Amino acid sequence: MKNRNLYLGIFLVIISIFGILIYNLIPNFETTEFDQNAIIQISEGSTTTIVEGGSTTTTIIEEFNEIIDIEQSEIDLLLQNNNTTNITEFFETYLLIGSDRRSENSSASRGFVQGQRADVIILALINKSNEDIALVSLPRDLLIKNPCTQEIQRINSTFQKNECGNSAENLSASILNITGLLVNHFALFTFEGFEKIIDSLEGVEICLDKAQREGFSFELSAGCQVVSGEIALNWVVSRNTEVIVGEKLIDENGNDASTWVPMPGVSDLYRVKKQQQIVISLLNRLDEFNSYTDLYNLIKALELTFTIDETLSIPNATQILWGYRNFDFSNIKKLTVPTEPYRTDDGQEVLILSSNFYNFINSQDLLD
């Protein structure tokens, strides 16, 4: 009997220690509902309702509602490439969303905006047959028909909770309609979270052909340099970038006497390239982790940075990252859907697809 009690005591101690380890090692990420059936329904124009206490209620939260006014006769022509072939069966699809939601803790140089939109929309595609990886960016100014409201909008504006579904489900429904891809999992970060991710890794490397700056928010030299999260974010979202002409000059009073001019070609598509460069640079840092525990500790430090879908378990996500720690992400395909600019009658600048997604993916040899 004494031995039995001893064994029971030891067992309880082991369980307690294991529980403490689990609590401390596995982060409590904020999760949100992500129903693939709901996404399919939204993409088909159906709405969802919430049933409570036997009655049906509809919850509508609309923080930002952008509607682009285009003549009905033009819509079919502008959106002719938004219909495509379903290719979900070929890929495991991960959606990375960067939200421009800002709070009082956001960097002062970017100011405050009401509501939220999807400032970064990147699909990570893993081919199920050969495990090839590709990053495909969808510019936030891409013109689409909102499958919930049937309004003509930029795709980033569909990242809103309404009577059809939550923000991630509505955005994923728009993505399903124009790409033929049903998103399996997603991760969301805010501007502040972006900074924390980079700072937790003690900076990220940015490589430039020429020195760049924007006001007082950042100044970067030509070549490669490691920068903080705030500088990296200011660089990624910059719309008024300047480049240096000639050499860097400092006058006798220590002031910058260099010649700076507006950088040509700064657009939503240029921002997409910068986003991809940062993501690849961060992923290539995985090889710095010498142990599984080190990676766990980093993820724990980021537990307040991400929102993930409820179907993505943290141990599974960590194991996926650990498996790719020796992978050279620099060699994966970094793509942006083909677009062309369009100016609406009221002067709004948007992008329209110049090829449907199936033909585009096929032309990039991503379909096995």
Buried (B, 14 or more C-beta within 10 A) or exposed (E): EEEEEEEEEEEEEEEEEEEEEEEEBBBEBEBBEBBBEBBBBBBEBBBBEEEEEEEEEEEEEEBEEBEBEBEEEEEEEBBEBBEBEEBBEBBBBBBBBBBBBBEEEBBEBBEEEEBBBBBBBBBBBBBEEEEBBBBBBBBBBBBBBBBBBEBBBBBBBBBBBBBBBBBBBBBBBBBBBBBBBBBBBBBBBBBBBBBBBBBBBEBBBBEBEEBBBBEEBBBBBBEEBBBBBBBBBBBBBBEEBBBBEEEEEEEEEEEEEBEBEEBEEBBBBBBBEBBBBBBBBBBBBBEEBEEEEEBBBBBBBBEEBBBBBEBBBBEEBBEBBBEBBEBEBEEBEBBBBBBEEBEBEEEBEBBBBEBBBBEBBBEEEBBE
